[in-house]
Amino acid sequence: MGTVHIVVLGILQGVTEFLPISSSAHLIIYGNLLAGEDLPLLLNLAFHSGTLLSLLIYFGRDWHGLLRHELLARRRPHLAPCLVIASLPIAVVGLLGQELIATHLHQIAVVVMPLALVGVALWWCDRRCPQRLTIETLSLRHAAVIGLGQMLALVPGVSRSGVAMLGGRMLGLTRQASVKFSFLLGTPVTLGALLLNGRELIAFLTEPHFLLGVLVSAVTGLLVIKLLLSCIDRIGFGVFAIYRLVLAGIVSLWLLYGNV
């Protein structure tokens, strides 16, 4: 794959990983419709190393505070157990079902229905559910529900960040809290997936043009994190629901008539 495609994929990953619109779906769609080839799941995963870097940079102070005040101090921890519980379901299912996902789900036809259904659910919950909980009032039960929902994100088109935000809004978290908790969850989930496939990923991470794509992904991701946290209270999730539905429609039309 040429350098131009790698850079474009890096930008796509940086933008779509943190917006609730599914980075996996966009990388699959780009590979099929524009690059003319199927992108392997491993390449898709490799681009997540850039967005993981974005998370570590942007939320470095949060993780330092969590380590200092919850894990090292004697006070009763709150956020750390919530992050662990919410991360476990997707880790277990991802570990057991990775081969099935790579073989049967990493296809363009699979992304259409998840894009549409999660978009509708995200719009409905954002309009109907109250905003009364913050991260500080998040319970272990809430974290478990969000974690169970995250398992669906192993299906391309669902969006890990999107389904975590959806779960947060269903439980009554504010938009700001839903977005931030989703971003914090992205760190252990992505790190675990990269470590699980670390040996295979080395081949990508030693290629200079791919490293450029990772850098582009990291820079783009930082900008998107800051932008979404600053404006989500004003814009809500409706715009992302509309985008998901439009994209699902475009992909459906291409699958039906693209070869005619």
Residue, then its C-alpha position, 0 to 999 in steps of 0.5 A: m500500500g502506497t504512502v498516500h493511502i497510509v496517510v489518508l488511513g492515518i487521518l481516518q483513524g485519528v478522526t473516526e476512532f474518537l467520534p462515535i462513527s466507527s473507525s473500523a468501518h471507515l477503514i474497511i470502506y476506504g479499503n474497498l471503495l477507494a484503495g481497491e483492496d481488503l484491509p487486513l484486521l491486523l493493519n486496522l489494529a496497527f493504526h490504533s497505536g497512533t490513537l493510543l498515543s493520542l489518549l496517553i498524551y491527552f489524558g496523561r494527567d488523568w492517568h497520573g492522578l488515578l495512579r497516585h490517588e487511587l492505586l498508591a494511596r490508601r483511600r478507597p479507589h473508585l474510577a480504577p475498578c470501574l475501568v477494569i470492570a468495563s474493560l474485561p468483557i471486550a477483552v475476554v470476547g476479543l481474545l476468544g473470538q479474534e479469529l472469527i472476527a478477522t475471518h467473517l466480520h471484517q467485511i464491508a457488507v457487515v458494517v451497514m446494519p451496525l452503522a444504522l442501528v447504533g446511530v438510531a439508538l444513539w440519537w434516541c438515547d441522547r434525546r430521551c435519557p436524563q443527564r444526571l450522573t458524572i464520572e464521580t458518581l459512576s457505580l460498578r454496576h454502571a461500569a459493568v453495563i457499559g463494559l457488556g455493551q462494548m463487546l458489540a464493538l468487536v463487530p465493525g460498524v458498531s464503534r467502541s467509543g460510540v457504544a460506550m457513549l451510548g451506554g453512558r447516556m442510557l444510564g443517565l451520564t451527562r454527555q461530557a461524562s459519557v465521552k470522557f469515560s469512553f476515552l479513558l476506556g479506550t486506553p486499556v482496551t486498545l493497549g490490550a489488543l496491541l499487546l495481544n498482537g504485538r509480535e505480528l504488529i512489529a512488521f508494520l511498526t518497522e516500516p517508515h511510511f507506516l510510521l508516518g501514518v501512525l504519527v498522522s493518526a496520533v496528531t489527528g486524534l489529539l485534535v479530535i479529542k479536544l474538539l469533541l470534549s469542548c463541543i459535545d454539550r452543545i451539539g449532542f449526538g444527533v449529528f453523528a447519528i445522521y452521519r451514520l445513517v447516511l453512510a450506511g445508505i451510501v454503502s448499501l447502494w454501492l453494494l447493490y449497484g456498484n458492480v452494475 
